[in-house]
């Protein structure tokens, strides 16, 4: 199975891919699935809290947001890995398949969201924009104190290191001399996003 192979034998997986032309959209589908599962797991965890959104269904926004976020992040990381490795479209293929650990963690987050929902009492979002900022701080504090958030952070750190290893193996097949540089760029940017997200959310 392709997913199992890319998770545990990425070099062999990409050596097989190297025998045909690059196909980036299946790789994007993997990236999208990882982002979507994580977003749905997060939404499942906060299902009992009032939504900070005033328009639309939060589940629909989670799906729509995942489509946009996945395309943006896959494009940015693919482009930067391409610059670092000189592998052209193969970089987008590598980055997409490197999200396979995110699919695994996304499934775990779905389970965690079901088992460890945030159950603190939060009042409905105020209609007064002047009060919304304080309400969001209180909302985030409740979410950050939950078991789900701690599980999410731990899984996220494991996932991004695992993904960087897959990027290293994948780029190593197409441009061995640049594999360490490409994986390093990928890992530094991922870690930056990880810690920036923790700080922004009060972690």
Secondary structure, DSSP 8 states (H G I E B T S, - for coil): -HHHHHHH-HHHHHHHHTTS---HHHHHHHHHHHHHHHHHHHHHHTTTS--S-SSS-HHHHHHHHHHHHHHHHHHHHHHHHHHHH--THHHHHHHHHTTHHHHHHHHHHHHHHHHS----------SSHHHHHHHHHHHHHHHHTSHHHHHHHHHHHHHHHHHHHHHHHHHHHH-GGGHHHHHHHHHHHHHHHHHHHHHHTT-
